Amino acid sequence: MPKLLTLSAVSLMALTACTTTGNTERNALGGAAIGAAAGALIGNAVGGGASEGAAIGAVLGGGAGAARGQAQDRELESRQNAQRKLFFDEKAQRQYYFDERSGQTFWANGEFRS
């Protein structure tokens, strides 16, 4: 049982270290918490043990939450990219983006263009 709990904790940490946007981390932790609670209740009810059910529920819930968070991140990124238009600066011979929301321009590598 301690090996399963350790594996669960390591798996959850690995899932939350994959992104910097916050959706994946937040959803993985929330899913793990909900999964652990549900797993403990189910494990206790069927006689498999609350701690074992909680560990299994945490792993499954964390994975499901991380997957949902990644989907949210992809959706957010596609919305942000749709608001930018790519242009070419003849003088600088470089491409730049115009952000309609802010009215600012940025070089293709993300640097601010004055």
C-alpha positions in Angstrom: 0.0 0.0 0.0 2.7 2.6 0.8 4.2 1.9 -2.7 0.9 2.7 -4.3 0.6 5.9 -2.3 4.1 7.0 -3.2 3.5 6.2 -6.9 0.3 8.2 -6.8 2.1 11.2 -5.3 4.9 11.0 -7.8 2.5 10.7 -10.7 0.5 13.7 -9.6 3.6 15.8 -9.2 4.8 14.8 -12.7 1.4 15.8 -14.2 1.4 19.2 -12.5 5.0 20.0 -13.7 4.1 19.9 -17.4 2.8 23.4 -18.0 3.1 27.0 -16.7 -0.4 28.3 -17.5 -2.1 27.1 -14.4 -5.1 25.3 -15.9 -3.4 21.9 -16.0 -2.0 22.2 -12.5 -5.2 23.5 -11.0 -7.4 20.9 -12.6 -5.0 18.1 -11.8 -5.0 19.0 -8.1 -8.7 19.5 -8.0 -9.3 16.2 -9.8 -7.0 14.4 -7.5 -8.7 15.8 -4.4 -12.2 14.9 -5.7 -11.0 11.5 -6.9 -9.4 10.8 -3.5 -12.6 11.6 -1.7 -14.7 9.6 -4.0 -12.2 6.7 -4.0 -12.1 6.7 -0.2 -15.9 6.6 0.0 -16.2 3.8 -2.6 -13.3 1.8 -1.2 -14.8 2.0 2.3 -18.3 1.0 1.0 -17.1 -2.0 -1.0 -14.6 -3.2 1.6 -11.4 -2.6 -0.3 -10.2 0.0 2.2 -10.6 3.7 2.2 -6.8 4.5 1.9 -6.4 2.2 -1.1 -9.5 3.6 -2.8 -8.3 7.2 -2.1 -4.9 6.5 -3.7 -6.5 5.0 -6.8 -9.1 7.8 -7.0 -6.4 10.5 -6.6 -4.4 9.1 -9.6 -7.5 8.7 -11.8 -8.9 12.1 -10.8 -5.5 13.8 -11.2 -5.1 12.4 -14.7 -8.6 13.4 -15.7 -8.2 16.9 -14.3 -4.9 17.4 -16.1 -6.4 16.3 -19.4 -9.2 18.8 -19.0 -6.7 21.5 -18.1 -4.7 20.8 -21.2 -7.8 21.1 -23.3 -8.6 24.5 -21.7 -5.0 25.6 -22.4 -5.2 24.7 -26.1 -8.6 26.5 -26.4 -7.1 29.6 -24.8 -4.1 29.6 -27.0 -6.1 29.2 -30.2 -8.3 32.2 -29.1 -5.2 34.3 -28.4 -3.7 33.4 -31.8 -7.0 34.2 -33.6 -6.7 37.8 -32.2 -3.3 38.3 -33.8 -2.6 39.1 -37.5 0.8 38.5 -39.1 2.3 41.3 -41.2 5.7 41.9 -42.9 7.8 44.9 -42.2 9.6 45.8 -45.5 12.1 48.1 -43.8 13.2 45.6 -41.1 12.5 42.5 -43.3 10.8 40.8 -40.4 7.3 39.5 -39.7 5.3 41.0 -36.9 2.0 40.5 -35.2 -0.7 43.1 -34.6 -2.7 42.4 -31.5 -6.2 43.7 -32.1 -7.1 43.6 -28.4 -4.3 45.8 -27.2 -3.5 47.6 -30.4 0.2 46.8 -30.0 2.6 45.1 -32.4 5.2 42.4 -31.6 7.9 40.7 -33.7 7.2 37.1 -34.6 9.6 36.0 -31.8 7.4 37.7 -29.2 9.5 40.8 -28.6 7.7 44.2 -28.4 7.9 46.2 -31.6 7.9 50.0 -31.1 
